Amino acid sequence: MNGLVVLLLVVHVIVAIALIIFVLLHSGKGTGMSSMFSGVMPTTSVGTSIVEKNLNKITIGLAIVFAVTLLALMVLYTP
């Protein structure tokens, strides 16, 4: 294995674990991160808190990085 594949594999595993954690932090119906900080953080007009919106952006970013590293590993890895 060359160094690029090893680096991609390490990044892929770290992003996969982070993605699992951030998906589990999302709220169901009235629970989760948004309701945990509801008294501290102001809510927007939609009813979703700032924390929940940032959590959504981070989760989407992690999902994109996960997909890119997955595709790169599919192209570069040769057993």
N, C-alpha and C positions, 0 to 999 in steps of 0.2 A: 504494500500500500504506500502510496506517496503521501507527502505531508499535507497536501490540499484536501485529500479525502479524509484524513484523520481529523483535520481542523473542522471540516464540514460535519463530520460525524459527531464531534464533541459539541459543536454549536447546535446541531439538530437535537441531541439528547437534552441539552439544557433548555432549549426552547420548548420541547415537548413537555418537560416537567413543569415549566412556568405556565404553559398553556393549560395544563390540567388544574393547577392551583388557581389561576385567574377565572377559569370557567366555574369552578366550585365557589368562588367568591360572589358570583352573580346572584341576584335576588330571584326568588321564586315569585310568590305573590305576597308582597308586603314584608318580606324577610330579606336578609342579606346585608350587604354593605350599605345600601341606600337607607334602610331603616335604622341601621346601627348609628349613623351620624345624622339622623333626621333632626334632632334637636340642636345640633351644633351648626350644621351647614344649611344655608338657605336653599330652598327649592326654586326651580324655574317655573315658568307658566305651564309647562306640560305636566309637571308633577314629578319629574325625574330629577334627582339631586345631581349636583356637580360631580360628586364622587362617582356616581353610577355612570355618568357620561364619560368620565375619564377612564373608568374601568372598561367600558365598551371599546374605547379607542385603543387601549393597551391590548385588549384581547384580539381585536381585529389585526393590529400590528403584529402580534405574536403568531397569529394564524397565517399571515402573509409570509413571514420569515420562515415558518415551518414548511409551507408549501414550496417556497423557493429552494430551501435546503434539500427538501425531498427530491425535487426535480433535478437539482445539481448532482445529488448522490446517485440518482438513477443513470445519469449520463456519464459520470466520471468513474464510478466504482466498477471494477472488473475483477471478479473472484479468481 
